[in-house]
Amino acid sequence: MTTDRDGDLAERIARLEERMARLEGAEPPAPAAQAGEHQVAGPDAFWALEALKERADDAGAVLFTGTVTLPSGEHYEWQQGHPAADLLADDWSQAADALTALAHPVRLLLLREILHGARTTAELAAHERLGTTGQLYHHLRQLVAAGWLRTTARGRYAVPGERVVPILTVLAAARR
């Protein structure tokens, strides 16, 4: 029995096979990554970039996407794209609060611990590097205010699903 999803999948596979046939005859683009950075080798190295270029206007676009299964078993998939002209025209100072919230080692550690399954203030307070209870609450408030965390119940915290891939994207971008 074929469902709509199966038909949709077959159509997507057919389109991908057509694109691959076109791409196999072409020289792959020169790598844009610096030496030592992780990238997929071979003709599929820039598959996401090529798909983005097909949809973007002449000014270009920025896309980040990910599929993540956390150590706690939760699974998230996310994609977000923006025209480059919009990003370049934006008032970047509006991003300062969100970026500032991430710009502290304790807050990054908090996010990491929460993504690994520690959800209560008691679990977080047990971590030796997270400081005193007062410091812990200060950092949690900063992350909640910036939208990187939300309270799910009294004393329980979670990273909103729509923020999981963006956090990991920021961390990936910060790698050297």
C-alpha positions in Angstrom: 0.0 0.0 0.0 1.4 3.4 -1.0 0.6 6.4 1.2 0.9 10.0 0.3 4.1 10.1 2.3 5.5 7.2 0.2 4.6 9.0 -3.0 6.2 12.2 -1.7 9.3 10.3 -0.8 9.5 8.7 -4.3 9.1 12.1 -5.9 11.9 13.5 -3.7 14.2 10.6 -4.5 13.5 11.1 -8.2 14.4 14.8 -8.0 17.6 14.0 -6.1 18.6 11.4 -8.6 18.1 13.9 -11.4 20.2 16.5 -9.6 22.9 13.9 -8.9 23.1 13.0 -12.5 23.6 16.6 -13.4 26.2 17.2 -10.7 28.2 14.1 -11.4 29.3 15.5 -14.7 30.4 18.8 -13.2 33.5 19.7 -11.3 32.7 20.0 -7.6 33.1 23.6 -6.2 36.3 24.4 -4.4 36.2 23.8 -0.7 35.3 27.0 1.3 36.3 25.5 4.7 39.6 26.2 6.2 42.1 23.4 6.7 41.1 21.2 9.7 37.4 22.0 9.6 35.0 19.2 9.2 33.3 18.8 5.9 31.8 16.0 3.8 34.1 14.9 1.1 33.2 14.1 -2.5 30.6 15.4 -4.9 28.0 15.8 -2.1 30.2 18.0 0.0 28.1 21.1 -0.7 24.6 19.5 -1.2 22.9 22.0 1.3 24.7 24.9 -0.2 23.7 23.9 -3.8 20.1 23.6 -2.7 20.2 27.0 -0.9 21.7 28.6 -4.0 18.8 27.3 -6.1 16.3 29.1 -3.8 18.2 32.3 -2.9 18.2 35.5 -4.8 21.3 37.2 -6.1 22.2 38.7 -2.7 22.4 35.2 -1.3 21.0 33.6 1.9 22.1 32.0 5.2 20.6 28.7 6.3 21.2 26.6 9.3 19.6 23.2 9.9 20.0 20.2 12.0 18.7 16.9 13.3 19.7 16.2 16.9 18.9 13.4 19.3 20.0 14.4 22.8 21.5 12.1 25.3 18.1 12.2 27.1 16.5 10.7 24.0 14.6 13.8 22.9 14.8 14.4 19.1 14.7 17.8 17.4 14.8 18.8 13.8 15.1 22.4 12.8 15.7 24.6 9.8 16.0 28.4 9.6 17.0 30.5 6.7 17.3 34.3 6.1 18.0 36.3 3.0 21.5 37.8 3.3 20.2 41.3 2.4 17.9 41.2 5.4 20.6 40.1 7.8 23.0 42.7 6.5 20.4 45.4 6.8 19.3 44.4 10.4 20.2 46.3 13.5 22.7 43.8 14.9 22.6 45.4 18.3 19.2 43.7 18.8 21.0 40.4 19.0 23.3 41.6 21.8 21.1 40.3 24.7 20.8 36.8 23.2 24.5 36.6 22.4 25.5 38.1 25.8 23.5 35.4 27.6 25.6 32.8 25.8 28.9 34.6 26.4 29.6 33.2 29.9 31.2 29.8 30.6 28.8 29.0 33.4 25.8 29.7 31.2 27.2 27.5 28.5 27.8 24.8 31.0 24.2 25.1 32.3 22.9 24.7 28.7 25.1 21.7 28.2 24.0 20.1 31.4 20.3 20.7 30.6 20.7 19.3 27.1 22.3 16.2 28.7 19.3 15.7 31.0 19.8 17.7 34.2 16.5 19.6 34.5 16.0 20.6 38.1 17.8 23.3 40.1 18.8 20.6 42.6 20.5 18.6 39.8 22.2 21.7 38.5 23.2 22.9 41.9 25.0 19.6 42.5 27.4 20.4 39.7 30.6 21.8 41.3 31.4 24.3 38.5 28.0 26.0 38.5 28.7 28.1 41.7 26.5 29.0 44.6 22.7 28.7 44.5 22.4 32.5 44.1 24.9 32.4 41.2 23.0 29.5 39.6 19.7 31.4 39.7 21.3 34.5 38.3 22.6 32.5 35.3 19.3 30.7 34.8 17.4 34.0 34.8 19.7 35.4 32.2 19.2 32.4 29.9 15.4 32.4 30.4 15.2 36.2 29.7 17.2 35.7 26.4 14.9 32.8 25.4 17.6 30.1 25.5 15.8 28.4 28.4 12.3 28.1 29.6 10.8 27.1 33.0 8.7 24.0 32.6 7.6 23.8 36.2 8.8 25.3 39.5 12.5 24.6 39.6 12.6 22.7 36.3 14.2 24.0 33.1 14.4 23.0 29.5 15.9 24.3 26.3 12.9 25.1 24.0 12.9 22.7 21.0 13.3 25.5 18.5 16.5 26.7 20.3 18.4 23.3 20.4 19.7 23.5 16.8 20.5 27.2 17.0 22.5 26.7 20.2 24.5 24.0 18.5 24.9 26.1 15.4 26.4 29.0 17.4 28.8 26.5 19.1 29.7 25.0 15.7 30.4 28.6 14.3 32.6 29.4 17.3 34.9 26.4 16.6 38.3 27.3 15.1 
